[in-house]
Amino acid sequence: MEEHTARTDLEHEPVGRADFHRRLLGIRVQVTVTLAAKRLPIGDILGLVTGSILAFNKSCREPLEVSAGGQRLAEGSCVREGERIALRITNIVPRA
């Protein structure tokens, strides 16, 4: 009976720091743009129907928030790019 040992890619070949950074920078993460947010009782959520309107305490002129991995990264404004929605970055949020 043959014995098999699990090996990772890192065990097969040494990876240089530059290659590691290049691979790290290629990792894809979910980016979220938030129009607005609010908390509602579950009863209100269950009462939503087609045509319902949710009002928020946010002006239409306020920037949208851009986040990734739960971290706020930037702010921007909604723009149209052809037939698609897009976001123009207007401010990069400084690191805390």
N, C-alpha and C positions, 0 to 999 in steps of 0.2 A: 504494500500500500504506500502510495506517494504522499509525502507531507507537503502541503502548500502553506506558504507564509504570505500574509497580506503585506504589500509594500506600497508606500505612497510615492507619488512622482518625485517628492523631495529626496527620497532615498535612492532613486534611480540616477539622478544627475544633480550635482551641486548647482544651485541657482545663485548667480551673482546679485549683488545689491541692486544694480541698475535694472536687471531683468525683473527682479522682484518688484521694484517700484513701478515698472512699466505694466506688469501684470496687475498690480494693485490698483493702478489708475484706470484700468479697463473694467473694473467691477461695476456692474450696473446696480443702481439703487432707485427706489421709487421716489419720484419728485411729486409733491402735492401742492396745488395752488388752491388756497382757501378764499372763497368769496366772503363768507361770514359764518358765524357759528352761534348757536344758542341751545340752551337746555329746555326741553319740553317734557311735560308729564306724558307718560305712556298713553293715557287716555286721549290726549290731544293728537298724538302721532297716529293712533288707531282711527281717529276721526278724519284723517286726511283723505280727500277724494280728488279725482281729476278736476282741475280748476281751483283747488285750494291755493291760497296765497299765504306764504310765511313772511312776515315782516321782521326785519332785523334792525337793531340799533346801530346802523352803519350807513353813512352817506354813500351815495353812488359815486362820489368823487374820491373817496378814500382808497388807498392802494390795496391790492390783493396781496396776501402773504404767500411766500414760497418757502416750503420746508422739505427737508429730506432727513430720514432717520429720526424724526421727531425734533429736529433742530431747525429753528427759523433761520433762513439764509438770506432772503432778499424780499423786496417788495416790488410790485409792478402794476402795470395797467393793462387791461384787456384790449387787444387789437384784433382786427380781421386780417387774415392772410389768405387771400383768395376766398374759398368757401369754408375755410377752417378758422377756428378760434386760436389765438396765440397770445403770448404775454410779453410785453416790453418791460425789461428790468429797469426800474427807475432808481433803486437804491439797494446797495449791498449792506446787510446788517452786520455791524462789527461783532467779532467774537466776544463772548462774555468772559 
